[in-house]
Amino acid sequence: MTSQKEAKNIAAVYDTSLEPGQGIPLHFHNDLEEIYYILSGYGIMTIGDEKQEISRNDVVYIPKTAPAYIAKFRECAPSVFLQYP
């Protein structure tokens, strides 16, 4: 789920914590790419039709317009999310 693509500008940086059982609802951005860096915990990330377990130190690239969500984190999961125009 990582990519060799590079985004040129950072639009936003979010520091988010998910409690066990929480997730991030299905969403997409028409004009932003996202990169998630998982600081701890583990769960299931879905981007488009691809589903994969993610855990500590994973970096996930989400292209513009790709529907994505995180389901059921199984530990407290601090994460950093970056959005790029």
C-alpha positions in Angstrom: 0.0 0.0 0.0 3.0 2.3 -0.3 3.8 4.2 -3.4 6.9 5.7 -5.1 4.8 8.8 -5.9 5.9 12.0 -4.2 3.5 14.8 -3.3 4.8 18.3 -3.8 3.1 20.4 -1.1 1.7 19.6 2.3 -1.9 21.0 2.8 -2.4 19.7 6.4 -0.9 17.5 9.1 -3.2 15.7 11.6 -2.1 14.0 14.8 -5.0 11.5 15.6 -5.5 8.8 18.1 -8.0 6.0 17.7 -9.2 3.9 20.6 -9.6 0.1 20.3 -12.6 -0.6 18.1 -12.6 2.8 16.5 -11.8 3.6 12.8 -11.9 6.3 10.2 -15.1 6.3 8.1 -15.1 5.8 4.4 -14.0 9.0 2.7 -12.2 10.4 -0.3 -10.7 13.7 -1.5 -11.1 15.0 -5.0 -8.1 17.3 -4.8 -5.8 15.8 -2.0 -3.5 12.9 -1.7 -3.0 11.5 1.8 -0.2 9.7 3.6 -0.9 7.9 6.9 2.0 7.1 9.2 0.9 4.6 11.9 2.8 5.3 15.2 1.3 2.3 17.1 -1.6 -0.1 17.1 -2.9 -2.2 14.2 -6.1 -2.5 12.2 -7.5 -3.0 8.7 -7.0 -0.3 6.0 -9.1 -0.3 2.8 -8.2 1.8 -0.2 -10.6 1.2 -3.1 -10.9 -2.6 -3.4 -7.6 -3.3 -1.6 -7.7 -4.4 2.0 -4.6 -4.9 4.2 -3.6 -5.0 7.8 -1.6 -2.0 8.9 0.4 -1.6 12.1 3.2 0.4 13.8 5.6 2.2 11.4 3.5 1.5 8.3 3.2 4.3 5.8 0.1 4.3 3.6 -0.3 6.4 0.4 -3.8 7.2 -0.7 -4.2 8.8 -4.1 -6.7 11.5 -5.0 -10.3 10.3 -5.4 -9.5 6.8 -3.9 -12.1 5.8 -1.3 -10.4 4.8 1.9 -11.2 3.8 5.5 -9.6 2.2 8.6 -11.7 -0.3 10.4 -11.4 -1.7 14.0 -8.1 -0.6 15.4 -7.1 -3.2 18.0 -4.9 -1.0 20.3 -4.8 2.6 21.0 -3.4 4.0 17.8 -1.8 7.4 17.6 -1.3 8.2 13.9 -0.1 11.1 11.8 -2.0 11.9 8.7 -0.6 14.2 6.0 -2.7 15.7 3.2 -1.2 17.0 0.0 -2.8 19.1 -2.8 
